[in-house]
Amino acid sequence: MTGPDAPQPTAPRVTLYGRAGCHLCDEARAVVEAVCSELGESWTEVDIDADPALLDRFGEEIPVTLVDGRQHDFWRVDPDRLRTALRGR
């Protein structure tokens, strides 16, 4: 549906910062994807290697997840904790 009455896309509530070849990032991605799919939430992923400022900020903590723009987890994503954060809107 398009036009003024069409539902407006919402910004992703979850952002995953990571990099290619990172096994913890792969695990976090699977958790984020499953929980967001279950709850009907959107998410996005950012490659920190594409931005020197992000690499400097998150380089030692990846993967890092943000929920609604605030840091939520790093290194590991707990699915129950992520569900709670997304439901607590």
N, C-alpha and C positions, 0 to 999 in steps of 0.2 A: 504494500500500500504506500502510495506517495501522496504528497499534498499536505495542506496545513493540519489535517486531522490524523496524519500518520504518527505512530509512536516515534518519539525522538530517541535516537541511540544514546545510551548512557556511557559515561566514561568508565573504563575498567576500574573496578574497586581494588583489584589485587595487581601489584606489579612485582615481577620476579626479576631481580638483577643477577646475572650470571655470565657464563662464558662457555664457548664450545669446548668439548673435551673434559668437562668437569663432571665427575661421577655424582657428586653431591647435588649439582645443579640438575642432573638428569632425574635423580630421586625426588628433588623438590618439585620439579616440573610435573612429574606424575601425580604427586599429591595435590598440587594447586589445580591442575586440570581436572582431577576427579572431584574434588570438593566443590569447585566452582560450577562444574557441570551439574552436580547433584543439587546445588542450591540455585541454579539459574543465574549465576553471577558471571560477569565477564572479567577477563584478566589479560595482561600483556606481559611480554618478556623483553628485557633490554640487555643487550650484549655490552658489558662494561669495557671490553677491549676496543670498542668503537669510539670511546670518548675518554680522553686522558683524565678529565676531572672525576668521572665515575670510577675509573681504574684506581685513581689515587684514593678516593673515598671508600670504596668497597673491596679493593683488591685482596685483602686478607680475610674477609668475612663471607665471601660468596658461598652459597647463594644467599641473597638477602631478599626478604619479602616485605613489601609494604602493603598495608590495608588502609584504604581511604587516605593515602598520602603519608601515613605514619609508619615508621619502621615497626614491624611485627616480629619477625624471626630472622636469624641468620644461621648458617651451616645446615640446619635441619628444619623441616616444616612438620609440625605435629598436626595431623588432620583434625583432631578434636578441638585443639586450640584455634585453628583457622576457622572451623565451623562456628565456634562460639563468637569469634570476632566479627564474622560476617553476619551472624544473626543479631548481634547486639547493636546494630545500626541505630 
